[in-house]
Amino acid sequence: MFTGLIREMAEVVSYQNEILTLKARYRPKIGDSVAVNGACLTVVGLGENTFSVELADETREVIAMENLKGRVHIEPAMRMGDRFEGHIVQGHVDTVGSVTRIEKRTNGTDFFIAIPKEYLLYVIPKGSVTIDGVSLTVNEVTDEGFRLTIIPHTLDNTLFSTYRVGTRVNVETDLFARYVANILEKRDATKKSGWETIERFQALY
């Protein structure tokens, strides 16, 4: 589990044979979980000032692979007793979104992110969302996506300063919104199935 608060910006050293090697101040251990641009990955190798993580097929199919170059966000998994900030982040990327508009404001910058419509159900106004591992508050939900306001501190200390219109980003929607939607969907399916069963039995008599 993660919080969506970036530990540091790591530098991509190489990506070969599905192994991503990063240079960072953070020193993990073999087997540790580290979120890289919001995707939970397992540390499989250590080097001098570097560590390596492996990307499974599922991960490569879901995330924005083109962003695994230059600098990336990293956050180590929470440990028991750690201070909890941000919001509950699993490190399970739901989908890839795209920056459609960027607007400068008085004390921040608005980023409009488009995502597939099936994931908008899990995005709630004033709720939480994770973009490339960064915990953020949703200011507005539109028909195509949502709007975020990024304060100067976040802009200066994350990859948001490099985003342009068309940039693709990893999106993890709110955990609780997904749970509630799943429960309601299963409840409705169970009810429907129950009535269909009753109707089939009635047709036998």
Sequence and secondary structure as in RCSB ss.txt:
>XXXX:A:sequence
MFTGLIREMAEVVSYQNEILTLKARYRPKIGDSVAVNGACLTVVGLGENTFSVELADETREVIAMENLKGRVHIE
PAMRMGDRFEGHIVQGHVDTVGSVTRIEKRTNGTDFFIAIPKEYLLYVIPKGSVTIDGVSLTVNEVTDEGFRLTI
IPHTLDNTLFSTYRVGTRVNVETDLFARYVANILEKRDATKKSGWETIERFQALY
>XXXX:A:secstr
 B S   EEEEEEEEETTEEEEE S    TT EEEETTEEEEEEEEETTEEEEE  HHHHHHS GGGSSSEEEEE
E   TT    S  B S   EEEEEEEEEE SSSEEEEEE  GGGGGG  TT EEEETTEEEEEEEE SSEEEEEE
 HHHHHHSGGGG  TT EEEEE  HHHHHHHHHHHHHHHHHHHHHHHHHHHHHT 
